[in-house]
Amino acid sequence: MSPNEERNGDQAFEIACPHCGTVIWVDGRNRSILKTERAARKKESLDDLLAREKTKKDGLATKFEATASLQKQKKDRAKDAFAKAFAAAGEEPPAED
């Protein structure tokens, strides 16, 4: 059966997935799937795959460094807040390990 072909007075609907490109034909009366076709995947070369993985690896290293820097900033802010709290209370902060 071809798409949009009449079947016992009912129309078959063609639905294409915008994400993966799969096409599904649905019977309008029975609401059942008549046919599916997966979109052909684009073949990639090994060089393209390696380049994409290298970019991903570099991005992860950058994210790790940014996270470590953010954690250090949070720790420094917490130390300052505790020092101010101890100063306001008139006490000496405990020694660091």
Phi, psi and omega in degrees: 000136179268161180299149178059021178273141179291137178223106182053040178085356180252157182257142174268132182259137178259127180235127179249130177284124181289340182277305186256346178086003178293140179249132181236135173253126184242134175285123183294328183279309183274347184055042178243156180280127179269320186199147174228147176223122176279144178287146179290133179280142179287129178283134179249149177278161179298323179297319178296317179297315179296320179296318179295318179293324178294318178298317179297317180296316178297321179296322179293321178297318179296317179296321179297315179297320179295320179294318178298318178296318179297318179297320179296318179298318179297318180296317179297318178296321179295318178300316179298318180296318178294320179297318178294320180295318178293322179295320179293328179276351179077024180245164177268131178296150178295154180291145178281150177275000000 
